[in-house]
C-alpha cells in the first residue's frame, strides 16, 4: 500500500501540518497525564481505522513504559479492569467526541460530568483539544491511505 500523496514533503501539507503539530504540542505540554494522552490517541485512531496513528501511538506508549496488557485492551476498555476511573472517563469522552455523527446532541451530559469529576478545567480543555487534534490526524492519514507498520518510536518527536 502506498500513500496517495507525500504529506511529508508537499509544501502545502507541511504548512498545514505545522499548525496541527503546534496544537498537538500545546496539548502534549498540558497537565493531562501522558498515559491518558496516549490512550486517547490510540482509541480515537482505532475508531477511525487509522492504522498509521494506531501504529505510532501504540509504539510510543510502549516505549514510554505502557504495558502490553493495557495496550491490547484499549479497544475493549469497558470490560477491562486495568484502567483507572479517570482514564475510563477520558476514553468515554474520546469515543463520544469521535463518533459525533452517531448520536444526536454529540457528547452526553453524563460523559461530560464523569470527565469533569476527574479532570480540572485546564485538563478538560486539553482533553477536548487532544480529541480534536487526533481526529484531524486520523482523517488526513485515512483519506491519504498512509501506510502503517514502519513507524519507529519517537520518529516525529
N, C-alpha and C positions, 0 to 999 in steps of 0.2 A: 504494500500500500504506500502510495506517495501522497504528500500534501498537494492540494490544488494550487496553492501559491506559496512562495517562500516568505513567510511572515517575519523571518529573522533578518532578511536583507532588503526587503522592499522599503523604500524611503517613507512612503505614507504610513505603512504599517508600523514602522519603527517610531514615527512621530505619535501615532495614536497609542501604541503600547507604552510609550514613555509615560503618558499621563495615567494609564491604567496601572502601570507598575508603581507610579508615585502614590496613587491611592492605596495600593496594596502595602506599600512601605509604611504609610501612616498607620494603617491598621496593625501591621506587624509590631510597630513600636508602641502600641497602646497598652493598657493594663489588662487586656484579655489574655488569659493564660495560653501559652504556646501550644500545649496539648489540645486545648479546646479549639484553637485556630486550625490545627491540622485535621482534627475530627470533622469540623465543619466543612473544610475544603474537600476532604475525601467524600463525605456524604453527598454534598451537592454534585460533585463530579460523577459519583455513581448514578444518582438520579438522572442526570443529564446524559449519561452514556459517553462521558468524555474520558476515553482511555488514556490520552496524553496526561491530563491532570490527575487522574487516579494513580497512574504510574508514578508521577512526580511526587505527589503528596504522601503516598504510602512509603516510598523510599526515603523521603526527607524525614518523615515521622520515625521510621525505623532507625535511621542514622542518629536521630536525636534521643533515642532510647525507648521509644514506644514499643510495647510488646506485640509479638505476632498474634497473640490471642485477641487483644483489643482491636488490632488492625483487621483481623479476619471477621470480627463480629460487628463492625460498623454498620454494615447493611442490615443486620438483624438486631440493632441496638435495643429495641423494645423488649426482646426476650433474653437479653444478656445481663448478667449481674456485675459486669466488670467496669461499668461506667458510673460516675458519681451522679447525684441528682442534678447538679449544675450542668454537667455535660449532657445529660439526657434532655434537659430544658433547652440547651443550645441546639441539640440535634433535632428536636421537635420544631423549633423556630426555623431552622435551616430547611427542613422538609416542607413546611408550610410556605415559607418565603420563596422556595424554589418552584413549588407546584402551584403558583398563584392561579393559574387557569383552571385548576381542578376544584376550586371551592369559591363560590360567590362570597365576596367580602374579604378575600385574602386570608391573612393570618387571624386565627381566632383570638378572642379576648382571653380565653383560658391559656393558650400557649404563651401569649404575651405576659400575662400575670405570673405564670410559672417562671418564665425567664427573668422577670423583674424581681422575683424573690431571691434570685441567686447572683444577679449582676447589678452593679450600680449604673448610674446614667451614662457615664463615660464608656463603660464596658458594653452597655446596650447599643450605644452609637457605633462602637467598634464592631459588635456582632452584626448589626444591620448592614453596615458598610462592607464587612467581610463577605456576607451572603451575596450582596450585590456584585462585588468585585469578582468572586469566584464564578458566579453565574455568567458574567461578561467573558471571562477567560474561557469557560466551558463552551459558550456559544461560538466564539472565534475558532476554537480548535475543532469543534464538531462540524461546523459549516465548512471549514477548510480541510477536514479529514486529516488532521495532524496525526501521524502515526505514533503509536505508543510502544514502549519497551526498552528504548535505548537511553533513557534518562539516567544520569549519574547524580547521586545526592549532592546538593549544593551547586549544581551546574549553573544556575541562573542567579545565585545569590551570594 
